[in-house]
Amino acid sequence: MSSLRSDLRLAWELTRGSDRGEWWRVALTAAGAALATGFALAAVALASLRGSYRVPVAAGLLDEPGTRSGVIVGLLLLLVPVLGFLGQCARIGAVHRDRRLAGLRLAGATPWQVRRIAALETGPACLLGSAVATGFSVLLLLRQWDRPTALAWVGIALVAAAVPVLGAVAGALALRRVVASPLGWVRRVGQRNGRGPGLLFLAGILLVAVVALLAVATTSTPAANRPNGGPPLQLMGMVLAVGAGAVWLSGATAKATGRLLAVRARSAATLIAAERLRDDPWSAARTHAAVLLVTVAGTGFLGIRQVLSDVVHSGRNLSASTSYYTTGLDLTGAAIAVAFAITLSGLAVGTAESLATRRRGLAAQAAAGVPRTVLGRALLLETALPLAPAMLLSGLGGTAIGAWYALLAGRPVPWVIALAPVAVYAACLLAAATSLPLLRRSVRPGELRYA
Amino acid sequence: MSRPVPLLSASGLTKAHGRTPALRGASVELHEGEILAVTGASGSGKSTLLHCLAGIVRPDEGSVTYDGQRLTDLPEKRLSELRRTEFGVVFQFGQLIPELTALDNVALPLLLAGTDRAGARARAGEWLERFGVRGQQDLRPGELSGGQAQRTALARALVTGPKVVFADEPTGALDSLSGEQVMTALVHTARESGTSVLLITHDAQVAAYADREVQLRDGAVTPLGVTA
């Protein structure tokens, strides 16, 4: 116990002595944990309902088990961009954190002690976010629901406890390289494949998928005139499969693009971007994973929305009021917009962190005479090059979902949705461009003084 | 007449970093209370030898024996314990944790070993006093001069009363006066407490502080005899 107290104190001292980046990490991680807790609590509260229920919000959409399952799956899907965002937050200050934890190993800390200190650095941020979100969610729930069931309370307690625990575990697992060697910061032999964090992200998605499966299996009761949990799950499976393909493609194309362009580059910006991609192709895949998943979901949804809107506004064969359907569409649209905003924030954080990590190298390049505009173009190309083919696949996947739904409903395919990935691509480049002011600061020769 | 048993010995060490060989069958012995200088050109494998001897990295082949224990067979946890209690490590730069003050950096090995904070800080303060950096105890490494940082690192390496101190180019980043202060502090403390020192250097003036010098050439050790 005293050892835990000592480690906790050390973790606090290390955080307290850190630069502004570390505090940004704490704040953004807490925000991400709060979002994850909020979405998970909403899903848990809905999953605790049994059979038909009168829910005072969402125009009756949550009253029946079938549609409720769809909403639960939607809420759980929102965890995917949040996971991506948290992954980006974990990278803030990662180089400094790795270095100081390797320093601890050198001073005699055991691998277990280092893992525990790392977990204690991440866990409290997640605990803070989780506690705030749980407090707000419970207050909101009590306003809408007179007497929540015991099952709902158990679910709420589980989510509130699980988020900080999972955050701490992920923080500790991310330290495989440092824990293996106290010289993690001194010597790096060979190329890192960088797939560890990607696998962690995929494991998170898999966990979300399993939870969604359980939620649908336990909440949906098929009826003749109501859909059971099948369609939402099929949709989720399709989105995840195309998204996982896009993640793989992003890494693979980043590697191939880097290799190809490095020998053929005619401009300095392309050469720098290509070498950077060749050095760590999976970094791009990690950064873009959530973007691609949101693109699949968003493009597919636009198609589905177009078809459903036509059906609803034609007013034929509707078993519920128009507002029932439009509310569902609006809520889904809002959820995807939120997911997109979270994802773009993650992308901006990732690009800024990538710059902060390389500031000494960038300052050295600037000092050696590389113009700032070249470095800026290289930074944008690092995002643009690997994202293009992966975005193409995601766009095709999303369009296929929309087209499939249109054909299923016997409606014309809304091909205009194929433009959505182009808009997402442009938004991603804009998000990456938000870090250009940081580049200006990073290339000051004064940065050469800092390791 | 029987030869004294060395405190630390390495036999037939080989180690490669990727496809680049660093050590090719290096063997070396360090006796109790002895100061041994390992010299050699840049890239000759000096630092890798130190890392293997201190149990920081495992050699590809060969064995390291410390006080009757084969380090190469010990689990990571036990190696960490050795580094915390019986070994002290000083590098050219960078081993201090930038987020902690000089005092907390020196207290760190004691805190990791479970010493209470007040006790750890008190002992750390004594060592800083001894090395003339007590006045800078509340500064972070980035605010210390090179010499002050290196004396702080030395205090951290010695605070647990280790039996062996591994010093990898401890004066490499310092001017001659600061380098002399660091070496005087290290040698004086080692002599006083009977601590063995394995000193890696390419500087003949620094090597002259040692009792014995060996040279590393292309990953293998060549004895040079007694220097002091």
HADDOCK unambig.tbl for C-alpha pairs under 7 A between the chains (distance, minus, plus):
assign (segid A and resid 3 and name CA) (segid B and resid 114 and name CA) 6.30 0.50 0.50
assign (segid A and resid 13 and name CA) (segid B and resid 100 and name CA) 6.83 0.50 0.50
assign (segid A and resid 14 and name CA) (segid B and resid 99 and name CA) 5.35 0.50 0.50
assign (segid A and resid 14 and name CA) (segid B and resid 100 and name CA) 6.29 0.50 0.50
assign (segid A and resid 17 and name CA) (segid B and resid 99 and name CA) 4.27 0.50 0.50
assign (segid A and resid 17 and name CA) (segid B and resid 100 and name CA) 6.01 0.50 0.50
assign (segid A and resid 18 and name CA) (segid B and resid 99 and name CA) 5.22 0.50 0.50
assign (segid A and resid 100 and name CA) (segid B and resid 97 and name CA) 5.50 0.50 0.50
assign (segid A and resid 103 and name CA) (segid B and resid 95 and name CA) 5.93 0.50 0.50
assign (segid A and resid 103 and name CA) (segid B and resid 96 and name CA) 6.95 0.50 0.50
assign (segid A and resid 103 and name CA) (segid B and resid 97 and name CA) 6.26 0.50 0.50
assign (segid A and resid 107 and name CA) (segid B and resid 83 and name CA) 6.64 0.50 0.50
assign (segid A and resid 107 and name CA) (segid B and resid 84 and name CA) 5.98 0.50 0.50
assign (segid A and resid 107 and name CA) (segid B and resid 109 and name CA) 5.69 0.50 0.50
assign (segid A and resid 108 and name CA) (segid B and resid 80 and name CA) 4.63 0.50 0.50
assign (segid A and resid 108 and name CA) (segid B and resid 81 and name CA) 5.95 0.50 0.50
assign (segid A and resid 108 and name CA) (segid B and resid 83 and name CA) 4.88 0.50 0.50
assign (segid A and resid 108 and name CA) (segid B and resid 84 and name CA) 4.04 0.50 0.50
assign (segid A and resid 108 and name CA) (segid B and resid 109 and name CA) 6.40 0.50 0.50
assign (segid A and resid 109 and name CA) (segid B and resid 80 and name CA) 5.92 0.50 0.50
assign (segid A and resid 109 and name CA) (segid B and resid 112 and name CA) 6.13 0.50 0.50
assign (segid A and resid 110 and name CA) (segid B and resid 77 and name CA) 5.46 0.50 0.50
assign (segid A and resid 110 and name CA) (segid B and resid 80 and name CA) 5.26 0.50 0.50
assign (segid A and resid 182 and name CA) (segid B and resid 56 and name CA) 6.46 0.50 0.50
assign (segid A and resid 189 and name CA) (segid B and resid 17 and name CA) 6.05 0.50 0.50
assign (segid A and resid 189 and name CA) (segid B and resid 18 and name CA) 5.85 0.50 0.50
assign (segid A and resid 190 and name CA) (segid B and resid 18 and name CA) 6.17 0.50 0.50
